[in-house]
Amino acid sequence: MALEDAISQTKNMINTAVLERKIDSNLKFNGYQKVYFYTNENIKGYLDLLNFQAKSKALTVLSGGDQAFSLISKGIRDIHTFDINLLTEYLALGLKRAMILKYDYAKYLEVLNCFYDGCSIDDLTSIIMDLSLLMDFRYRQFWQEIANYNYQLQNNIKYYSPLNLMDILSCGAFDYSTITKRVNYLESYDAYELVRERIANVNITFQVSNILDVATNFDNNQYDFILMSNILDYLDTYYGSGWDKAKLLELEEELMSIASNEAVILLNYLFAFKKINGKTRAFRGSGITIKDLTDEEVKIYLDPISLEKSFTKVYDGIILKRVKK
Ligand SMILES: C[S@@+](CC[C@H](N)C(=O)[O-])C[C@H]1O[C@@H](n2cnc3c(N)ncnc32)[C@H](O)[C@@H]1O
């Protein structure tokens, strides 16, 4: 049922884009939505600040999989992922995992470039078909159906060139020129090969979940790391104007119940964060400012390799909660 649903909803996305001759740029998360196939965060920047010694278990938002695959680089072997967007698992744990299994470093980057810059529909279809053979059964079924559907629908259209399937299914975070700086597993040939060696033996699971339900959905676990990307920027969708410090403490308390004794929780990723500005929002859409944070919620600046790097004195940052039980 879940697979049928995924296939039919994804076909709808393709069909709508092709009929309307446009790529939807709306940012939505719930249900089947476009995926951030490549991160817009400096994941390497923050993972390199953390201590992974004797740590083995992590919970992370899945998104395009870059957080999870970078955790493999750091030696984490038990990775539980969640996301509210049901399409993420097909792109990250289906397509991207198969790319890592199949390609060496140079080929991976070449195919990535081809996905986003000038891959013909014939090439794209045959790449996906080849990759599908390395996927778990459900993902293989999905991608074979989707690649065929896309090909049949778009190959014979007269007068128009085909829309790029990857543009239809993923959203604009992709920045080829900085991707090797952003994620640990692409920082070098050796780092990539290490993840290739490990990936088949690492346990990566996925569960559809809202961040507000993870403590319940993942109870009975004790994670060394919990990575939440910048999801908390969007909690006003659920809390409205009630997204405040009390709600943050409530959420932290829940997350602590699934955190190990010395866990690190990445509460939020801060984009284009002004360094000297006490009134900066800690979570977009909330009334919580950086000044409201306590010593337990540490705020750290990262090197500016974000897309916004043309700004001066603007840094990305993170808010970490270091657990001490
Ligand atoms: C907030 S987005 C931004 C992209 C992110 N910065 C990255 O580099 O991957 C990350 C992921 O969070 C998911 N997400 C957003 N709100 C969520 C929620 N309330 N619960 C669970 N996942 C959520 C989205 O579906 C998306 O896949």
The ligand as an SDF file (V2000), in Angstrom:
LIG
                    3D

 27 29  0  0  0  0  0  0  0  0999 V2000
   13.7500   21.6170    7.0940 C   0  0  0  0  0  0  0  0  0  0  0  0
   14.2570   20.8050    5.5780 S   0  0  0  0  0  0  0  0  0  0  0  0
   15.6110   21.7560    5.0480 C   0  0  0  0  0  0  0  0  0  0  0  0
   16.7740   21.0780    4.3380 C   0  0  0  0  0  0  0  0  0  0  0  0
   17.9670   20.8380    5.2300 C   0  0  0  0  0  0  0  0  0  0  0  0
   18.5850   22.0740    5.6390 N   0  0  0  0  0  0  0  0  0  0  0  0
   19.0210   19.9470    4.5670 C   0  0  0  0  0  0  0  0  0  0  0  0
   20.1180   20.4150    4.3020 O   0  0  0  0  0  0  0  0  0  0  0  0
   18.7280   18.7610    4.3470 O   0  0  0  0  0  0  0  0  0  0  0  0
   14.8830   19.2690    6.1170 C   0  0  0  0  0  0  0  0  0  0  0  0
   13.8460   18.1710    6.1650 C   0  0  0  0  0  0  0  0  0  0  0  0
   13.0040   18.3760    7.2740 O   0  0  0  0  0  0  0  0  0  0  0  0
   11.7540   17.7930    6.9960 C   0  0  0  0  0  0  0  0  0  0  0  0
   10.7570   18.3740    7.9070 N   0  0  0  0  0  0  0  0  0  0  0  0
   10.2670   19.6220    7.9180 C   0  0  0  0  0  0  0  0  0  0  0  0
    9.4040   19.7860    8.9300 N   0  0  0  0  0  0  0  0  0  0  0  0
    9.3520   18.6040    9.5930 C   0  0  0  0  0  0  0  0  0  0  0  0
    8.6600   18.1470   10.7480 C   0  0  0  0  0  0  0  0  0  0  0  0
    7.8170   18.9300   11.4200 N   0  0  0  0  0  0  0  0  0  0  0  0
    8.8640   16.8900   11.1620 N   0  0  0  0  0  0  0  0  0  0  0  0
    9.7050   16.0530   10.4720 C   0  0  0  0  0  0  0  0  0  0  0  0
   10.3910   16.4230    9.3780 N   0  0  0  0  0  0  0  0  0  0  0  0
   10.2270   17.6900    8.9440 C   0  0  0  0  0  0  0  0  0  0  0  0
   11.5210   18.1430    5.5420 C   0  0  0  0  0  0  0  0  0  0  0  0
   10.5780   17.2780    4.9480 O   0  0  0  0  0  0  0  0  0  0  0  0
   12.9100   18.0140    4.9570 C   0  0  0  0  0  0  0  0  0  0  0  0
   13.1020   16.7700    4.3390 O   0  0  0  0  0  0  0  0  0  0  0  0
  1  2  1  0
  2  3  1  0
  2 10  1  0
  3  4  1  0
  4  5  1  0
  5  6  1  0
  5  7  1  0
  7  8  2  0
  7  9  1  0
 10 11  1  0
 11 12  1  0
 11 26  1  0
 12 13  1  0
 13 14  1  0
 13 24  1  0
 14 15  1  0
 14 23  1  0
 15 16  2  0
 16 17  1  0
 17 18  1  0
 17 23  2  0
 18 19  1  0
 18 20  2  0
 20 21  1  0
 21 22  2  0
 22 23  1  0
 24 25  1  0
 24 26  1  0
 26 27  1  0
M  CHG  2   2   1   9  -1
M  END
$$$$
